[in-house]
Amino acid sequence: MGVKCGKGLAFIAHLCYYSCITNEKPTPRPVEGRAGRGVKQLKRKYTLRFDQIKNQWALKHDATDKTIKIFKSKEDSTRAGVLRKALGKLGGTVIIRTKTGTLDEERNFPEQS
C-alpha cells in the first residue's frame, strides 16, 4: 500500500501520514538477527530423549522439533565429543532426559570460533 505524500516519497500509508503531519522521518526499528537481514535466529536448545516408537535415542531441536541425530544407545550419544560434534560450531544447550522422560542433566557447548 504505497502512497505518495507531499514530499514525493513513497511510504507505507501510516508512515506517510505520520511524516506528512509532523514533518519528521519515522525512526527505524532495530533489526534482529545476523548482518541486518531481519532474520531472527532460533535459540540453540536441544533435547536428547528416548523415542519409544523407533526404540532409539533422538537429539531434537526444541523450537523446530527437527531430529538432528539418532543414536542406538544413550551411552553412544553422551560419550566425549559426540554431542559437541552433532551441534557443530554454533554450539548450544542439550537437555538430557532419562528413558522415562525425567530430567537427567543439562550440558552447555559454547560457540567455537
N, C-alpha and C positions, 0 to 999 in steps of 0.2 A: 504494500500500500504506500507507494512513494507519492509524495505531494510536493509541489514546488511552492516554496514560501517566497516572501517578498525579496529575499536576498538572492534568489535564483539558484539555491542549492537544494538538492533532493534529499529529503529526510523522511523518516518514518513519521506517519501522521502526528502522533502525540509529541514526538521530539521537535518537529517543525513548529507546532503550535507553541510549545514552550519557548523555543528560541526566538520566534517572531514577537511574542508578547514581551519577553524580558530583555531582548537584545543580548542574550548571553548564549554561549555554547554550552550544551549539557556536558557534565563531566563524564568521562568514560568510566565504565565499570572495570574493576581489576579482572584480569584474565587468569583463570585457573589452569593448571597443567603445565606441561613442558613446552618450552620455546614459544609461548604465547599463541598457541594454536586453538585455545579454547577447549582442549581435550582434558577431561577430568580423569586423573589417574586413580585406578582402583587400589584399595589397600591390599597389601601383600600379606594376607592372612589365610592360612590353610589349616585343614584338619585331616589327621590320619586316623581312619576308623575302619572297623571290620565290616565288610559288605557280606551279609548273610546269604544273599542270592547267589553271588559269584563265589562265595567261600574264599575270599581273598581280602587283603588289606588295600585300601584305596586312599591316596593322597588327593584331596579335593580343595579347590579354591572356594573359600567361604562365600564370596559375593556372587560368583557366577555358577557355582556348583559343578564346574568343569573338572573332570578327572585329569590330574596331572600325571600320575604314575600309579601302576598296580604292582603290589608286592605279594609274594607267596606266603610270607610269614611276617609277624611283627619284628622279629629279630633281624630279618633281612633289611627291613626299612629303617630301623633305628641304629644300624651299625655306623661306625665313624665315617663321616663324609658322604653318606648316601643321600640324606635329606638335603644337605648343602648343594650337592651336585644336581639334585632334582629341581631345586628352586632357581638355580642359575646365579648370575652375577648380581641381580637385583635383591636377592635375599628375601627375608620375610619372617613371619612368625608361624610356627607349626604347633598346633594343639594336638597332643597325642592322647587318644582315648583307649580304654580297655576294650576287650571283646564284648562286654556287656554295655558299653557306651558311657561309662563314668570317666571323669577327667583323670588322666594318669599324670601327665606332665606337659609343660609348655617350653618350647625351645625357640630362641631368637637367633637368627642368622643375619648379621649386618651386611649392608651393601658392600660389594667388593669393587675396588677401583682398578 
